[in-house]
Every structure is written in structure tokens, then in C-alpha cells.
């Protein structure tokens, strides 16, 4: 099998996997990075959201061969100490219920705030709409994204 | 706690499931720990570790349990951490998460645990200072002797506390002295969640473990005819293919390789019984509504006469489809079966029952089986079943390796244990003054032995009443779904009562209060709900929502009693460009003592949106025994843009806590449907609402 060199969270990794392996499974099964979750496998739920060169991407449908030299960021690498403004807002607003969708929610929110630092309520809902929360913690998620836009 | 003192040391965990890649029971810190009782340890560094016995699925009992213990312990909240306890019937009763029962069951036990430990710490300090314990107080992790200006941290007292005699009973705090309980404290586990730590069953890893995916019969009511796994065995990463019961398991080392291999698996199935389609269910349920062989659940007075003498009769039917639970984390479980012992690790709502089932399956005594509980990525009742635990155990025993069984979303959506499809026919008889003198309910369902809650309101408030049920047994598997039965029955009932109120020419809230007053003054038969508590939430939510006072806002009302708690709701609907839109949902909840204000808000808001979303969109249909929806492209869950604002308040009555995981869900459908009726004149009778004519013609839903 081909060996893929990957740059993830500022570190270099190697994965000996089939070229069509979605990066989600490379992260989870081969590199021990299990913060990124599997929810549906068809890019419908957002639990698998990572950043590729800063853009939010569904890792469950992105084959490892397509990544090449792009920089990947996962939830584990979003910050050194869990203190990215989105993570800080998540703590202040006490967002999670079961917690399973939350890494994907946080990654989507962080990407939104990078391109739209002061989003309106509508912009938040539009951007976050692709991320399902089965526990329905939607109010808290929305509040936290709004709060994060005021934090550093 | 057992008389005879405390035990040193901290390795009480019965499993070996400590790996660098998974947090299950948590790190217990570097300092020596004293395990005071089942629920708490204190370290010589003053760290308090709480052991949470019930599985955590997002109801945040890890935090609220900890708050209850820490309150009576007078602990420093910043020095409190919590770990998930494994299955241990010697230490804990009822390690189930279901029925909104964890806090009600453990309330007194947790308080006693904290208070007893506090007593021993004070006794130890008093002995050291040579004073009477009654002269000492405890606060924020310190024992204090005010008059001599001395204080000692808990960490410095634990060793001595171990030697103190354990009291038979201890006084508990008065609620006016609560420092933690009732506050909105942050989730103790939040750092682990938001930094992607491996806390879920699907994250669990054990060196040397293999993965397994199971191909199950796609049609309920079918069995294997033949299997051709030749191509699968040749595929990269595949270790084995095995058959057990009507299942084919593909064993491999990585998820993607197994997913690909499944596509090469050829299995032929044949009928085993009669596979059913939704069209069959429609006919079966319609016929059951007229069956002469229903089971009477409750009978008061003489309904026949009441209906004969009625000035007006109202009759309505309601129906719901099957729905899956759809937790965000699909089913998964780890098992390592050895000759004489078994290790089970994973997300289960019922570790005790799971262990019992595995013991029976493998003929290994329960004492030789350990169960470690990971965090659950959602439960909703699905993980009360242990089918996936048995799969892991059976596969491990066959291949003689540690194995984690993983389900895809398709497996999960198509894998059964659904909320049963059901249908209801309500009839009400009104006299010429608009009083409800007769009430009939026929509830029928698939695999639903009792589709009603016969002792719930309005039973007790109606002189002549008949409730009966009938059931069809189907090969489609069903199970408890958040607020079982009431998750749809409440909508049907609250809609019907709204209809009766309108037919009687009465305001729905007023009509409800009159019925409650009748139950209070002239009860009929058994009353199994608290009239005062129900009345309070009705009045409070009506006031909160400005009932009847808002211009151009159409309001619907409902109230429900479930899992010992009371929730009243009002829904505001406005017309926007000719379409009815939910503008806001108000809720007042009486769950007795609110432990964690933030967590409680989450359960009410979450329960409401869960109820609203499934009422609007949830539907699983069948063709020849096969579910027609299998993933989130075809099965619709509510998303952020569809979520209306919610406002919540709690009743502050200091009653012992009565549970909150489920009670906010049942009243939602009724409040919303009644508001839609007020706005449009059209009643919603079938879920999902999105398929009702009212919404089918309106764009943008």
C-alpha cells in the first residue's frame, strides 16, 4: 500500500493505507487521533469536521490521497491547552450534553469565526446548520459561537 | 456504608481496562486516596474523587451527582473530580440510565455519603484539637474551629478520619443552606469533551484488539439462506469471516477495509415469518381500532350511557410511525472473552442486564464478567438493549480474540429497537354545558402491549371513562424511546383535549384548570398524579407566556405528567408570508429540587427540541420488512435553522428531585400542534407533521 505523508496539527505523520481511505479513518484507526468522530459516513452530520488549510471539511468523505501537502487541523490541535476562543466559549456557555458531536461543532465554529469574525445570528445558523446535535443542544451551541466572537 | 471503618488504597476497579488511549475510570491522582464509601474518595492532597455509578449519556449526572455529594461533604468544588464507576452491584444498586430515575434513586444515598464523610473528618479534627465536634464546622474543604481560630484541610485529615467510628445516621443539610445545589455549575467533564479526549466506546482501544462489523438480515422477518464470502476473505486487512445466528461478521484490523469488504459479501436471505410493509401496518392498526378483543386498562362509571345522553360527541384519531433512536454515536461494544472470564467495555445504559445476558450466552458466571462503562454518545433508550454487547461477546468467544464490534449509521438506522408505530382513537362526550362527561381512548400499536397511560390525567377527572388497548406482534423489533409511549401519546391526548375545549367553547387553559378542580373535588377512581403540582405548572406557564394577551400571536397549550415530573408548555405561532411559524416555546418544569441549574435547563431545552424535531420530521417506513430510510440523507433530524427560541422556568418547591431526562419531551407536540390549529384552523393528526397537508403545500419546511 502507498505510504502517505501528512502534516497534522503541526506534526509530521505517515500512514500506510489505501489511497481511497477517508482521512477520518486514517486519523482514528492509524494515527490514534480519535477526537474526530464518525456519525454518518456520508457528510450529512458534521461530526467528522476537520480543517484542511483552515477550511472546514468532512473527513469521512475526503480520501487521504487528495490531501497531499495541505495542513490538517483536528480538534486535538485546535489549541495547545483547550483554550481556543471557541473552546473557552464552549466552557463558559456549558454547551455539551453527550458530547459526541461537539468536536465537529467546534471545528465548524472555529472556521466560521476565522472568515467571519463577527457573524450575525443568521450567519451562525447558516454555517452551523450542517452539524447535527441529536441531544438538541442547539441553543447553547448558537450562544457559544456568538460568545466566542467576543473573546480572544 | 458498611460499619467497621474505611479502607485505604484506591484500586477498587474490577477491570483491567486502563490503557493510554482511553479514559474510562480516569486517573486517580498521585496522592494516597481513602475510599470513604461507594461514592467518594479523598486524597491526602485534598482532591475529592466522586464515583458516578449510572451511565453518562449527556444528562450530566456526573456533575449533578458530584454536586450532591460535595454539598453535604462541604467540599471545595474546585477540588472535585468525577470518574465513571464500573458495574459493581456490591457498591451500587440500579446502575441503569433510563426512566429519568438516576437522581431520584440516588438523591438520599449521595447526600448520606457526603454527610457521613464530613462527619468523620470533623470527628478527626476535633480529636486532634481536643475539642467537642459540635464546636466545629466544615466549609470549602476545611474543618474549622472558630473559637480557637484553627482549621485543617480535608487532605490532612483523611488518615485520621479512617480511624473514627462510622455513625449510624447523619443529619442532612436544610435546603436553605445549599451552596452548590441549585446553581448552574459547569460540566466537570467539559475539558475532556472539547479537546477530543478518547472518552466514548467508539474511541476505546486495546492493543491486539480486532474490529468486527456484522451483516444482519436487512428485512425483519427473514433469515440467511446462503453465504458466499470467498471474495471478502481475499480482501486486504480481513482476518476472518464468521457466521453466528443469522449474522455474518467480518473481522479485520481497520474500519475502512472492513467497510469495503462488506460490499463484496454475498448473502441470500429467505422469509422467516411474514415481512411487513408500512401499508400492512396501516391496515393492521386501522383494524385494531375496531377490534372487539381489546384489553381494558381502566373503566370508570358507564361510558355507554354517558355517550347516549351526550349533547355533543367529539371523535379524533392520531397516528405515529416507527422512529429510530439515532444517537450520534452508532452502536459499538468491546468484548474480550477468555476461557473463564470476560471483559466488557463500552456504551451501555444497562450494564447489569448486559452482563447477565452475556453470562447466559457464554455460560460463564457473572462474577467472572467485568463491565466498564464508557461515556455514551447519546442513548435515548437504544442502549437499554444489549444486542450489540451480545454480538461482541459471541464474536470474541468464537475467534478467541479481543474485539470491538462497530455499527455503521446504516446498521444503526436499520438495526431495529424502534419506537413503535401506534394509532389512537379518542372520543369525548359533552353535556349541554360543555362539561366532559364521558371519555374513551383506544390505543393500538405494533409490539406495544399498553399504548396508553391509563391512570394519567384526565383519568380521575371524568365520571365515565374507558381506556383499552390492542397490539400487533411484528418481527420488526421495538424498544423504549425517550419517554416511551408518552412521546407520542401526549401529543395525541393534549391535542384532543384542546379540541374538546374548543368544542365546549372554552379557553383551553381554563378548561384544563376546571378538569383539575373536578379531580380535586370529585375524584373518580384512582388519582395517580399530583393535582396541585399539575395545576401550578399550568398557571405558571400560562402567565409566563402571556396566555391570551398577545396580539397576532396564536398560542397552543399542553401539560404532561411523566417520570414523576410535571411540565407545562405554551407555543407561540405567528403567520409569516402566509405560513405558520413557531416563534417561541415556553415551558415550566416541576422536577422537585433542581440540582444543576445549567444541566436542568439543557434537559428541558433539549427535550423540547427533541420532541419538536421528531414530531415535525421523524419517520421510518418499511417495504417488505426493510426500512426505507437508512442514513441522515433520507432520515431527517432537526437542525439549527429549524430550532425556535425556548424559554424555561422551574418550580421551586424543594420536593425531593423527580427526574428530568424525559419529562420535557411529551408535552411539546401538543403545544405546537394546538398553536398551529389556532393559527390555521387545521388540526395535525399524524406525525411527522411535515407530511400533513398543512405543511406539504407550504414551501420552505
Interface residues (C-beta under 8 A of the other chain):
Chain A: X1 X17 X18 X20 X21 X22 X25 X28 X29 X30 X32 X33 X34 X35 X36 X37 X38 X39 X40 X41 X42 X44 X45 X47 X74 X75 X76 X82 X87 X90 X91 X94 X96 X97 X98 X99 X100 X101 X102 X103 X106 X125 X126 X128 X129 X130 X131 X132 X133 X134 X135 X136 X137 X138 X139 X140 X141 X142
Chain B: X21 X57 X58 X59 X60 X184 X186 X187 X189 X190 X191 X193 X194 X195 X196 X197 X198 X199 X200 X202 X203 X205 X236 X253 X254 X255 X256 X257 X259 X326 X327 X328 X329 X330 X375 X376 X377 X378 X379 X380 X408 X409 X598 X599 X602 X605 X606 X607 X608 X609 X610 X613 X631 X632 X633 X637 X638 X639 X640 X641 X643 X645 X646
